[in-house]
Amino acid sequence: MILNTPFSGNMEYWDNATTVTEFVLVGLSRQPQVRAALFFLFLVIYAVTIAGNGLILVLIAVDSHLHTPMYFFLSNLSFIDVCYVTTSVPQMLAHFLKDKAVIPLGNCFAQMTISLFLGVAECFLLAVMAYDRFVAICSPLHYSLIMNRRMCLMLAVGLWIISFLLTIVPFFSMPAAHFCGHNVVNHVSCEIQAVLKLVCSDTHVSGLNMLITSVFSLLFPFAFILVTYGRIGLAVLRISSAQGRGKALSTCGSHLAVVGTFYGTALAAYVKPQAKTFTDRDKVVSVFYGVVTPMLNPLIYSLRNRDVKGALWRLVGRKVEE
């Protein structure tokens, strides 16, 4: 997701550079009963993720009360989460029903590329959402002037372009990777760190590229969020009334919960010394980060946010009246 890769953008050369034409995914268990249970568990998680994020997209689109910058960016977050889980979970579900989970080389390449792009986009989006909350609390009188429609569109388009430049462009320009016949991936999907463990060619240039990409796409946005909320905290302390402080903090609560969940698992999965093998612990952390977190985001916003719950009741009320 957050790291780049040494794979060449030239797929024909990539195929000729190695004897590997497909990958075998180890999965979470080899026991048929366990795989069946995991199939139903992941099916429920996927259904809840699609339903929750889809509902938020619908509410924001149809309810004029949610046509604000905060919910515009929230709709982008829900869109990313829907796309992110769809790149991997359907394939996981199909593989849970097989004794040997095999994925073609091209499909694996596409899955890694798309997941990388969407993951980096979410990092920048969370930073943009933190800036929106900063302006709302620290400059409330100028909020509508600063976070106008043009600014929101520029920020949204900008984060997608930067994510593309940091991930897709370097991904296609890296030297070709050689797998030397090793094709067993200790994961349930084509997770980039697990696949990289199989590379037997020189990866020094790739490692430097990965480090640069990780700093810009993970650490910089996270540092920006920390600084932003530090300034928000100082501004809240200057509010005299307890009611005013509570109202200010309530507007940040959902975003802080999402940031904590996202970055907590992302940092555990990607910012650590790289071992020679991809362990089962790494696999579980990666699955939680890539599958469970997108499900939690709409639940966090719907449970903690009065505006979202109000929009839902208004939508239900209109349907009942019809």
C-alpha positions in Angstrom: 0.0 0.0 0.0 2.4 2.7 1.1 5.7 1.3 -0.2 6.8 1.3 -3.8 8.0 -1.8 -5.6 10.9 -2.9 -7.9 8.5 -4.2 -10.6 8.9 -2.9 -14.1 6.1 -1.1 -15.7 6.8 -3.1 -18.9 4.6 -6.2 -18.3 6.1 -8.1 -21.2 9.6 -7.6 -19.9 8.5 -8.5 -16.4 7.1 -11.8 -17.6 10.3 -12.6 -19.6 12.6 -11.6 -16.7 11.4 -14.4 -14.5 10.1 -18.0 -14.7 7.2 -17.0 -12.4 3.8 -16.7 -14.2 1.6 -17.0 -11.2 1.7 -16.8 -7.4 0.4 -19.3 -4.8 -1.2 -17.6 -1.8 -0.8 -19.4 1.5 -3.9 -17.7 3.0 -4.8 -17.7 6.7 -5.3 -21.5 7.2 -5.0 -24.8 5.3 -7.9 -26.4 7.2 -11.2 -26.6 5.1 -13.4 -25.9 8.1 -11.4 -22.8 9.1 -11.4 -21.6 5.5 -15.2 -22.0 5.4 -15.6 -20.0 8.6 -13.2 -17.3 7.3 -15.2 -17.2 4.1 -18.4 -16.2 5.9 -16.6 -13.8 8.2 -14.9 -11.9 5.4 -18.2 -12.0 3.4 -20.0 -10.3 6.3 -17.1 -7.8 6.7 -17.2 -7.0 3.0 -21.0 -6.6 2.9 -21.0 -4.3 6.0 -18.1 -2.2 4.4 -20.0 -1.8 1.1 -23.3 -1.1 2.8 -21.9 1.3 5.3 -19.7 3.3 2.9 -22.4 3.2 0.2 -25.0 4.5 2.6 -22.7 7.4 3.6 -22.2 8.2 -0.1 -26.0 8.2 -0.7 -26.8 10.4 2.3 -24.1 13.0 1.4 -25.4 13.0 -2.2 -29.1 13.4 -1.4 -29.2 15.5 1.8 -28.4 19.2 1.4 -27.5 19.5 5.1 -24.4 17.4 4.3 -23.3 19.5 1.4 -20.4 20.9 3.3 -16.6 20.6 3.0 -16.3 18.1 5.8 -18.8 15.7 4.2 -17.4 16.2 0.8 -14.1 14.9 2.0 -15.9 12.1 3.9 -17.5 11.0 0.7 -14.0 10.7 -0.8 -13.0 8.6 2.1 -16.0 6.3 1.7 -15.2 6.0 -2.1 -11.6 5.0 -1.3 -12.7 2.4 1.2 -15.2 0.8 -1.2 -12.6 0.6 -4.0 -9.8 -0.6 -1.6 -11.7 -3.6 -0.3 -13.1 -4.5 -3.7 -9.5 -4.8 -5.1 -8.8 -7.7 -2.7 -11.7 -9.1 -0.7 -13.7 -10.7 -3.6 -10.5 -12.6 -4.6 -9.9 -13.6 -1.0 -13.5 -15.0 -0.8 -12.9 -17.1 -3.9 -9.6 -18.4 -2.6 -11.1 -19.4 0.7 -13.1 -22.0 -1.2 -10.1 -23.5 -2.9 -7.5 -25.9 -1.6 -4.8 -24.1 -3.7 -5.2 -20.3 -4.1 -3.5 -19.2 -7.3 -3.4 -15.7 -8.8 -1.9 -14.9 -12.2 1.1 -12.6 -12.4 -0.8 -9.7 -14.1 -3.7 -9.8 -11.7 -1.3 -9.7 -8.8 0.5 -6.8 -10.3 -2.8 -4.9 -10.8 -3.9 -5.6 -7.3 -0.7 -4.3 -5.8 -0.7 -1.1 -8.0 -4.3 -0.2 -7.2 -4.0 -0.9 -3.5 -0.8 1.2 -3.3 -2.5 4.1 -5.0 -5.7 4.0 -2.9 -3.8 3.6 0.4 -1.6 6.6 -0.3 -4.6 8.7 -1.4 -6.2 7.9 2.0 -3.1 9.1 3.8 -3.3 12.5 2.1 -7.1 12.6 2.4 -7.0 12.2 6.2 -4.4 15.1 6.3 -6.8 17.3 4.2 -9.7 16.4 6.5 -7.5 17.5 9.5 -6.9 20.8 7.8 -10.6 21.3 7.3 -11.2 20.8 11.0 -8.4 23.2 11.8 -9.9 26.0 9.7 -13.4 25.3 11.2 -12.2 25.6 14.8 -9.4 28.1 14.6 -10.9 30.4 12.0 -14.7 29.9 12.2 -15.5 33.4 10.9 -13.5 32.8 7.7 -14.3 29.1 7.2 -16.7 29.6 4.4 -14.3 31.9 2.6 -11.3 29.6 3.0 -13.0 26.3 2.4 -15.0 27.3 -0.5 -16.1 25.0 -3.3 -13.1 25.8 -5.5 -10.6 25.2 -2.6 -12.3 21.8 -1.8 -12.1 20.7 -5.4 -8.5 21.8 -5.7 -7.5 19.9 -2.5 -9.4 16.7 -3.7 -7.9 16.8 -7.1 -4.5 17.6 -5.7 -4.4 14.6 -3.3 -5.4 12.2 -6.1 -2.7 13.7 -8.5 0.0 13.6 -5.8 -0.9 10.0 -4.9 -0.6 9.0 -8.6 2.8 10.7 -8.9 4.1 9.0 -5.7 2.9 5.5 -6.5 1.8 4.7 -10.1 4.6 6.6 -11.9 7.5 5.2 -9.8 5.8 1.7 -9.9 6.1 1.6 -13.6 9.6 3.0 -13.8 11.4 0.7 -11.5 13.9 -2.0 -12.7 12.4 -5.4 -13.5 12.2 -7.8 -10.5 13.5 -11.4 -10.7 11.7 -14.1 -8.7 13.9 -17.0 -9.7 11.0 -19.5 -9.6 9.9 -18.7 -6.0 6.1 -18.0 -6.1 4.6 -18.9 -2.8 3.3 -15.7 -1.0 2.6 -15.9 2.7 -0.6 -13.9 2.5 -4.2 -13.9 1.6 -3.7 -11.4 -1.3 -0.9 -9.8 -3.2 0.3 -7.6 -0.4 3.3 -5.8 -1.6 5.7 -6.5 1.3 4.9 -10.2 1.2 5.5 -10.4 -2.6 8.8 -8.5 -2.2 10.1 -11.2 0.0 10.3 -13.4 -3.1 12.5 -11.1 -5.1 16.1 -12.4 -5.6 17.4 -9.5 -7.8 19.2 -6.4 -6.4 16.7 -4.1 -4.7 19.0 -1.3 -3.4 17.5 1.2 -5.8 14.0 0.0 -5.1 14.7 0.2 -1.3 15.7 3.9 -1.6 12.6 4.6 -3.7 10.4 2.8 -1.1 11.9 4.8 1.7 11.3 8.1 -0.1 7.7 7.1 -1.0 7.0 6.0 2.6 8.2 9.3 4.1 6.2 11.4 1.7 3.0 9.3 1.8 2.9 8.2 5.4 5.1 10.1 7.8 4.6 13.6 6.4 0.8 13.4 6.4 0.8 11.9 9.9 3.1 14.6 11.2 0.9 17.2 9.6 -2.1 15.8 11.3 -0.4 15.7 14.7 0.7 19.4 14.4 -2.7 20.4 13.2 -4.5 18.8 16.1 -1.9 20.3 18.5 -3.0 23.7 17.3 -6.6 22.7 17.5 -6.1 21.6 21.1 -4.6 25.0 21.9 -7.5 26.8 20.3 -10.0 24.7 22.2 -8.3 25.5 25.5 -8.8 29.2 24.8 -12.6 28.7 24.5 -14.2 29.9 27.7 -17.4 27.9 27.9 -17.4 24.1 28.5 -20.2 23.8 26.0 -18.2 25.5 23.3 -15.2 23.3 24.0 -17.4 20.2 23.8 -18.9 21.3 20.5 -15.5 22.0 19.0 -14.1 18.7 20.1 -17.2 16.8 18.9 -16.5 17.9 15.3 -13.1 16.3 15.5 -13.9 13.1 17.4 -14.9 11.0 14.4 -11.9 12.0 12.4 -9.5 11.4 15.3 -11.0 7.9 15.7 -10.5 7.1 12.0 -7.0 8.6 12.1 -6.0 6.5 15.1 -7.3 3.3 13.6 -5.8 3.9 10.2 -2.4 5.1 11.2 -2.1 2.7 14.2 -2.4 -0.3 11.9 -0.5 1.2 9.0 2.5 2.1 11.1 2.5 -1.3 12.7 2.4 -2.9 9.3 4.8 -0.8 7.3 7.1 1.4 9.6 9.3 -1.3 11.1 12.6 -3.1 10.3 12.2 -5.3 7.3 12.7 -9.0 8.1 13.6 -11.7 5.5 10.3 -13.4 5.8 6.7 -12.3 6.1 5.4 -13.6 9.4 1.8 -14.7 10.4 1.7 -11.6 12.7 2.5 -9.4 9.8 -0.2 -11.1 7.8 -2.9 -10.5 10.5 -1.9 -6.9 11.0 -2.1 -6.3 7.2 -5.5 -8.0 7.0 -6.9 -5.8 9.8 -5.4 -2.7 8.1 -6.7 -3.6 4.7 -10.1 -5.2 5.4 -11.3 -4.3 8.9 -10.4 -0.6 8.9 -12.5 0.3 5.9 -15.5 -1.3 7.6 -14.9 0.7 10.8 -14.8 4.1 9.2 -18.5 4.4 8.3 -19.5 2.9 11.7 -17.4 5.5 13.5 -18.9 8.4 11.6 -22.5 7.1 11.8 -22.3 6.3 15.5 -20.6 9.5 16.6 -22.0 12.0 14.2 -25.4 13.6 14.7 -25.6 15.1 11.2 -25.2 11.6 9.6 -27.8 10.1 11.8 -30.1 13.0 11.2 -29.7 12.6 7.4 -30.4 8.9 7.7 -33.7 9.5 9.6 -34.7 12.2 7.1 -34.1 9.8 4.3 -36.0 7.0 6.0 -38.9 9.4 6.8 -39.1 10.4 3.1 -39.2 6.8 2.0 -42.0 6.0 4.6 -44.1 9.0 3.4 -43.7 7.9 -0.2 
